[in-house]
Amino acid sequence: MGLLEIARLIIEKDNIAVVTHVAPDGDAVGCTLAMVEGLRSLGKNAVVISRDRAPDNLTFLKLYDEYTGTSPKIPKEAGLLIALDCGNLDRLSLDLDSVGTVPVINIDHHMSNDMYGIENHVDTKASATAEIVYRLLGLMGVTITKSIAESLYAGIVADCGSFSFESTTGETHIIAKELMETGIDFPMIHRILFKTRDFARLKLMGKALQSLEERMDGFVTFMYLNAEDFNSLSISDRDSGDIVNYGLESKTCDVSVLLKEAEGFFRVSIRTKSLLDARAICEAFGGGGHVRAAGGNIKAADVEDAKRQILMIVERMLPDGRCD
Amino acid sequence: MGLLEIARLIIEKDNIAVVTHVAPDGDAVGCTLAMVEGLRSLGKNAVVISRDRAPDNLTFLKLYDEYTGTSPKIPKEAGLLIALDCGNLDRLSLDLDSVGTVPVINIDHHMSNDMYGIENHVDTKASATAEIVYRLLGLMGVTITKSIAESLYAGIVADCGSFSFESTTGETHIIAKELMETGIDFPMIHRILFKTRDFARLKLMGKALQSLEERMDGFVTFMYLNAEDFNSLSISDRDSGDIVNYGLESKTCDVSVLLKEAEGFFRVSIRTKSLLDARAICEAFGGGGHVRAAGGNIKAADVEDAKRQILMIVERMLPDGRCD
């Protein structure tokens, strides 16, 4: 359905719930909060539905406190559920039982969208769902205030990697310009999204980079973090964030591998630059993921054994049988 | 002088030399090569003047090989010198003697420009000189080819930090959109400019981050690299690049300090986030620089003594006498 028809449908309703996907990221939270704020500016009763917490670096968004992760049920009075940035019903951050007969409008930019709404608007050319929401709010007659613009700008730059990903279009830049004109502190948003870490995570990055080694003439890099690295920094979730990306910064590297010690196995994160398929590498030991980012668990006697196994997989995939 | 008049002046000439500042960065090289390529497309004889090498990560630019650092003299037949992105005559990357009576057109975006040209166009609102050159080439009737667009796009994103710096404007985004429409591989440009390092420099970053420590409740962070850190990685120039910026990523940090062991003293690099003036801190021990980025050499018995001295300066600068 076209965006103008979607706008008309929404405007007819007074009580509207808005939801996004589980494990919400910058785009998910940004476009959800912008939509709720926009609906309220039109005098509507709008609520955020969520059963997951928003990332805590987004506290600067005006309605952040309403994204609590503790409101998974759609209120009885709701006449419409707007689902944003989510490819299928099962991944919505809510209690599915509470949807009942409430009509769902599905607005998304992901290729793999199940078209689960009573009406669907899936624009795969948009770099972020926040781009679509920006256009939609305009069609609904919402004035884009500074706080709405902050939510949308955060969503867009989070999803397009500060205009560096292939998904960025001319339209992305036009919208960025229009959002900037509301007076948002966009350098602050970039700093918070891309240049802010916990002290402990910076130290963890140091430990990982210290372990960095090249194999196959630098085509593959390995980093390794053991249990003690996490324990000594009191990082309990074993989350290594974007550290694996740094291996890829090495000029010659096409395959960056981060290994994390676990109980009887190793967790593997792989990123590839342009030649090899990260998912195919990981599927070879039972993992999965995407072409450029994948992972899984590997059984190995020790970390050197894990590296050997991965190198063998990589060598098999190279057409010219390149080796160390 | 307005840009249209500048365009008219340039179009009258047939032999044109183009130069930028010493220690050229992405914007300097990008706008210089774009200008030369644009002039040639109009049938003019245009040459790059340089006595410094261009950064070697810019080899992807079509005319990179003409930026040799070995052509510091303006040819006798030149009827015009276009000086780009350079605030004063002394910083031009050429033999000043060779300028003689050749008229100089000075095109720049720096606040501190001496207006040294016979004609000057200094637009401090432009995020990069490449922005101005883009507009100028358009006024001269140059078709923006893909290779010209690559040079200009590289210049712009290098100078505006991928659209994150305060200097970014709506105009920056509009130009980015127009350049993208020529079909440039902009994700590659971002990757080369912001996500590519030598393997040894990644290891050096690991060493620095390993040494990271917080003081004054995390308000100040210190990193330290000794001579052995550089020697073991065969990094002879003692260049630590952007490593000092990583200290600033810590949430609580306002002052990031990187200390490098030298012969009888320590080299200091300081970055500040928002509260303190990095230059003022460095001036207190004889250094200098800018508000957010400064440096200098400090005499100290050992690295702990250097840290103590810097902490004392920082504490003096805090209005509330905050301390460790």
HADDOCK unambig.tbl for C-alpha pairs under 7 A between the chains (distance, minus, plus):
assign (segid A and resid 162 and name CA) (segid B and resid 162 and name CA) 6.52 0.50 0.50
assign (segid A and resid 164 and name CA) (segid B and resid 186 and name CA) 6.91 0.50 0.50
assign (segid A and resid 164 and name CA) (segid B and resid 187 and name CA) 5.13 0.50 0.50
assign (segid A and resid 164 and name CA) (segid B and resid 190 and name CA) 5.84 0.50 0.50
assign (segid A and resid 165 and name CA) (segid B and resid 187 and name CA) 5.61 0.50 0.50
assign (segid A and resid 166 and name CA) (segid B and resid 187 and name CA) 5.91 0.50 0.50
assign (segid A and resid 170 and name CA) (segid B and resid 177 and name CA) 4.43 0.50 0.50
assign (segid A and resid 173 and name CA) (segid B and resid 173 and name CA) 5.14 0.50 0.50
assign (segid A and resid 173 and name CA) (segid B and resid 174 and name CA) 6.64 0.50 0.50
assign (segid A and resid 173 and name CA) (segid B and resid 177 and name CA) 6.12 0.50 0.50
assign (segid A and resid 174 and name CA) (segid B and resid 173 and name CA) 6.65 0.50 0.50
assign (segid A and resid 174 and name CA) (segid B and resid 174 and name CA) 6.46 0.50 0.50
assign (segid A and resid 177 and name CA) (segid B and resid 170 and name CA) 4.44 0.50 0.50
assign (segid A and resid 177 and name CA) (segid B and resid 173 and name CA) 6.13 0.50 0.50
assign (segid A and resid 186 and name CA) (segid B and resid 164 and name CA) 6.91 0.50 0.50
assign (segid A and resid 187 and name CA) (segid B and resid 164 and name CA) 5.14 0.50 0.50
assign (segid A and resid 187 and name CA) (segid B and resid 165 and name CA) 5.62 0.50 0.50
assign (segid A and resid 187 and name CA) (segid B and resid 166 and name CA) 5.91 0.50 0.50
assign (segid A and resid 190 and name CA) (segid B and resid 164 and name CA) 5.85 0.50 0.50
assign (segid A and resid 195 and name CA) (segid B and resid 249 and name CA) 5.17 0.50 0.50
assign (segid A and resid 196 and name CA) (segid B and resid 249 and name CA) 4.35 0.50 0.50
assign (segid A and resid 196 and name CA) (segid B and resid 250 and name CA) 5.87 0.50 0.50
assign (segid A and resid 196 and name CA) (segid B and resid 251 and name CA) 5.81 0.50 0.50
assign (segid A and resid 197 and name CA) (segid B and resid 249 and name CA) 5.53 0.50 0.50
assign (segid A and resid 197 and name CA) (segid B and resid 250 and name CA) 5.13 0.50 0.50
assign (segid A and resid 197 and name CA) (segid B and resid 251 and name CA) 5.98 0.50 0.50
assign (segid A and resid 198 and name CA) (segid B and resid 250 and name CA) 5.44 0.50 0.50
assign (segid A and resid 198 and name CA) (segid B and resid 251 and name CA) 5.99 0.50 0.50
assign (segid A and resid 199 and name CA) (segid B and resid 250 and name CA) 5.02 0.50 0.50
assign (segid A and resid 202 and name CA) (segid B and resid 209 and name CA) 6.70 0.50 0.50
assign (segid A and resid 203 and name CA) (segid B and resid 209 and name CA) 5.85 0.50 0.50
assign (segid A and resid 203 and name CA) (segid B and resid 210 and name CA) 5.84 0.50 0.50
assign (segid A and resid 203 and name CA) (segid B and resid 212 and name CA) 6.80 0.50 0.50
assign (segid A and resid 206 and name CA) (segid B and resid 206 and name CA) 4.22 0.50 0.50
assign (segid A and resid 206 and name CA) (segid B and resid 207 and name CA) 6.53 0.50 0.50
assign (segid A and resid 206 and name CA) (segid B and resid 209 and name CA) 4.46 0.50 0.50
assign (segid A and resid 206 and name CA) (segid B and resid 210 and name CA) 4.76 0.50 0.50
assign (segid A and resid 207 and name CA) (segid B and resid 206 and name CA) 6.54 0.50 0.50
assign (segid A and resid 207 and name CA) (segid B and resid 210 and name CA) 6.15 0.50 0.50
assign (segid A and resid 209 and name CA) (segid B and resid 202 and name CA) 6.70 0.50 0.50
assign (segid A and resid 209 and name CA) (segid B and resid 203 and name CA) 5.85 0.50 0.50
assign (segid A and resid 209 and name CA) (segid B and resid 206 and name CA) 4.46 0.50 0.50
assign (segid A and resid 210 and name CA) (segid B and resid 203 and name CA) 5.85 0.50 0.50
assign (segid A and resid 210 and name CA) (segid B and resid 206 and name CA) 4.77 0.50 0.50
assign (segid A and resid 210 and name CA) (segid B and resid 207 and name CA) 6.15 0.50 0.50
assign (segid A and resid 212 and name CA) (segid B and resid 203 and name CA) 6.80 0.50 0.50
assign (segid A and resid 249 and name CA) (segid B and resid 195 and name CA) 5.14 0.50 0.50
assign (segid A and resid 249 and name CA) (segid B and resid 196 and name CA) 4.34 0.50 0.50
assign (segid A and resid 249 and name CA) (segid B and resid 197 and name CA) 5.52 0.50 0.50
assign (segid A and resid 250 and name CA) (segid B and resid 196 and name CA) 5.85 0.50 0.50
assign (segid A and resid 250 and name CA) (segid B and resid 197 and name CA) 5.13 0.50 0.50
assign (segid A and resid 250 and name CA) (segid B and resid 198 and name CA) 5.44 0.50 0.50
assign (segid A and resid 250 and name CA) (segid B and resid 199 and name CA) 5.04 0.50 0.50
assign (segid A and resid 251 and name CA) (segid B and resid 196 and name CA) 5.79 0.50 0.50
assign (segid A and resid 251 and name CA) (segid B and resid 197 and name CA) 5.97 0.50 0.50
assign (segid A and resid 251 and name CA) (segid B and resid 198 and name CA) 6.00 0.50 0.50
